[in-house]
């Protein structure tokens, strides 16, 4: 899948009214993005510079869960 797919998924999940369902779906989305794009568990500046759009979306998903 490509990044646009995950951006669309984020937009859809972000509209959920039920916070428990929304949080669970965001957790799944975060896991899927991490797996699909091999996002490192720890901050990696080299990866971040090479994949700025992936990191931007990944951080948006993380922020939405808070």
FENUR-V558892 format. One record per backbone hydrogen bond with DSSP energy under -0.5 kcal/mol. CO is the residue of the C=O (numbers start at 1). NH is the residue of the N-H. Records with the same first field share a line. If there is no record, write none. Layout:
CO: NH + NH
//
This chain:
2: 5 + 6
3: 7
4: 8
5: 9
6: 10
7: 11
8: 12
9: 13
10: 14
12: 15
13: 16
17: 19
18: 22
19: 23
20: 24
21: 25
22: 26
23: 27
24: 28
25: 29
26: 30
27: 31
28: 32
29: 33
30: 34
31: 35
32: 36
33: 37
34: 39
35: 38
44: 48
45: 49
46: 50
47: 51
51: 55
52: 56
53: 57
54: 58
55: 59
56: 60
57: 61
58: 62
59: 63
60: 64
61: 65
62: 65 + 66
63: 66
//
